[in-house]
Amino acid sequence: MKNKILCLAENKYFCMFWNIFAVVYITWYGAFPNWASNKLFVATASQIGLDYPWHFRMWGIFSAIAIMLNISYMYRRYGVKSKAGKILMYIGCACIMVTITVPSTEIMSLQLVVHWSSALLFAAFNAASIAVFLLKMRKRSKKFILTFAVFIFMLALMIILLIIFGKNGAIESIPYWGTYIILFLSNYTGLYKEALPEA
């Protein structure tokens, strides 16, 4: 049974399904109306979760599954070995479990701090895991250097926009959409084929 689960987790099409499904789910979820706004993609995932707690939990679980499967597949596909990269990924996905277990609140509180902190750590640790991979691959293909630059720009853009405009669902989603696109291009296209290990 354990071997079958491992084989499934390493299957290209199973991982691809979760990549696409996660993008569809977070986009669909982000369009939910709630108390924070009646406009699409304005309320953050946490704000929507106050009205739709079950959907928010699924948002976290689906995100963790998709991220773990696809980062792991990316490391395997290119033959990259990095304990640090894997540990960062596991810690990041553990953080999102804290986020969905400790919901947001409408007032400043310890609960809200824990919720925000774990959500930020989820993003930070998984971003670090992907960054480790991209930096390790930079000598195999210059495309990975460009991808790393785009990845950093995307994260910086989100922070700048959040500072300027405040909490916003569409801005919050920038790194999610960007991450899934990078994972899809790396895992399921020939964009970086020159960096693949020889068979």
C-alpha positions in Angstrom: 0.0 0.0 0.0 2.8 2.4 1.0 4.6 1.6 -2.3 1.5 2.3 -4.3 1.0 5.7 -2.6 4.7 6.6 -3.3 4.3 5.6 -6.9 1.2 7.7 -7.3 2.9 10.7 -5.6 5.7 10.4 -8.2 3.4 10.0 -11.2 3.8 12.9 -13.6 0.1 13.2 -14.5 -1.0 12.9 -10.8 1.3 15.8 -9.9 0.2 17.8 -13.0 -3.5 17.3 -12.0 -2.8 18.8 -8.5 -0.9 21.7 -10.0 -3.8 22.6 -12.3 -6.5 21.8 -9.7 -4.9 24.0 -7.1 -4.8 27.0 -9.5 -8.5 26.4 -10.4 -9.5 26.1 -6.8 -7.7 29.1 -5.4 -9.0 31.2 -8.3 -12.6 30.0 -7.7 -12.3 30.4 -4.0 -10.9 34.0 -4.4 -14.1 35.0 -6.2 -16.3 34.2 -3.2 -18.3 37.2 -2.0 -18.0 38.0 1.8 -18.2 40.7 4.4 -15.0 42.3 3.3 -16.1 43.0 -0.2 -18.8 42.2 -2.7 -16.3 42.4 -5.5 -14.3 39.6 -7.0 -10.7 39.0 -5.8 -10.7 41.8 -3.3 -11.2 39.9 0.0 -8.1 37.9 1.1 -8.3 34.1 1.5 -8.4 34.5 5.3 -11.2 37.1 5.2 -13.2 34.8 2.9 -12.5 32.0 5.4 -14.4 33.8 8.1 -17.6 33.2 6.0 -16.5 29.9 4.4 -14.3 28.1 7.0 -14.6 24.7 5.3 -13.6 26.0 1.9 -10.7 27.8 3.5 -9.5 24.6 5.1 -9.7 22.9 1.7 -7.7 25.9 0.2 -4.9 25.2 2.7 -4.9 21.4 2.3 -5.1 21.5 -1.5 -2.3 24.1 -1.6 -0.1 22.0 0.6 -0.7 18.9 -1.5 -0.1 20.6 -4.8 3.1 22.4 -3.6 4.6 19.3 -2.0 3.9 17.1 -5.0 5.2 19.5 -7.6 8.3 20.8 -5.8 9.3 17.2 -5.1 8.6 16.2 -8.7 10.7 19.2 -9.9 13.7 18.1 -7.8 13.3 14.5 -9.0 12.9 15.4 -12.7 16.1 17.4 -12.8 18.0 15.1 -10.4 18.6 17.8 -7.9 19.4 16.6 -4.3 19.0 19.0 -1.5 18.0 18.2 2.1 17.7 21.9 2.8 15.2 22.4 -0.1 13.1 19.5 1.0 13.1 20.5 4.7 12.1 24.1 3.8 9.2 22.7 1.8 8.0 20.4 4.6 8.2 23.2 7.2 6.3 25.5 4.8 3.5 23.1 4.3 3.3 22.4 8.0 2.8 26.1 8.5 -0.3 26.2 6.3 -1.8 23.5 8.5 -1.4 26.0 11.4 -2.9 28.7 9.3 -6.1 26.8 8.6 -6.4 25.5 12.1 -6.0 28.9 13.7 -8.5 31.1 11.8 -8.2 34.8 11.2 -10.1 37.3 13.4 -11.6 40.7 12.7 -9.6 42.3 15.6 -5.9 42.3 16.6 -5.2 39.4 18.9 -2.7 36.6 19.5 -4.8 34.3 17.4 -4.5 36.8 14.5 -0.8 37.1 14.9 -0.4 33.3 14.8 -2.6 33.1 11.8 -0.7 35.8 9.9 2.7 34.5 10.9 2.0 30.9 9.9 0.6 32.1 6.5 3.7 34.2 5.9 6.0 31.4 6.9 4.1 29.0 4.5 4.9 31.4 1.6 8.4 32.1 2.8 9.6 28.5 3.4 8.2 27.2 0.1 9.6 30.2 -1.8 12.9 29.4 -0.3 12.6 25.8 -1.3 12.0 26.8 -4.9 14.8 29.4 -4.8 17.2 26.7 -3.6 16.3 24.6 -6.7 16.6 27.5 -9.1 20.0 28.6 -7.8 21.3 25.0 -8.0 20.1 24.9 -11.6 21.6 28.2 -12.7 24.7 26.5 -14.1 22.8 24.1 -16.2 20.7 26.7 -18.0 20.6 30.5 -18.1 16.8 30.2 -18.3 16.8 29.3 -14.6 18.7 32.5 -13.7 15.9 34.5 -15.6 13.2 32.4 -13.8 14.8 33.2 -10.4 14.8 36.9 -11.3 11.2 36.7 -12.3 10.4 34.8 -9.1 12.0 37.4 -6.8 10.4 40.2 -8.8 7.0 38.6 -8.3 7.5 38.4 -4.6 8.8 41.9 -4.3 5.9 43.2 -6.4 3.4 41.6 -4.1 5.0 43.2 -1.0 5.1 46.6 -2.7 1.5 46.5 -3.8 0.4 45.3 -0.4 2.2 48.3 1.2 0.6 50.7 -1.3 -2.9 49.3 -1.4 -3.3 47.2 1.8 -4.8 43.7 2.0 -6.2 42.6 -1.3 -7.1 39.1 -2.6 -5.8 39.6 -6.1 -2.5 41.0 -4.8 -2.2 38.1 -2.3 -2.8 35.6 -5.1 0.1 36.9 -7.3 2.8 34.6 -5.7 0.3 31.6 -5.8 -0.4 32.0 -9.5 3.2 32.7 -10.3 4.5 29.7 -8.3 2.1 27.3 -10.0 3.1 28.6 -13.4 6.8 28.2 -12.7 6.2 24.7 -11.4 4.1 23.8 -14.4 6.7 25.2 -16.9 9.5 23.4 -15.1 7.8 20.1 -14.7 5.5 19.6 -17.7 7.0 21.5 -20.6 10.3 21.4 -22.6 11.2 25.0 -21.7 14.2 23.8 -19.7 14.9 20.6 -21.5 18.6 21.4 -21.9 18.9 21.2 -18.1 17.5 17.7 -17.8 19.9 14.9 -16.8 20.9 12.6 -19.5 18.9 9.4 -19.6 
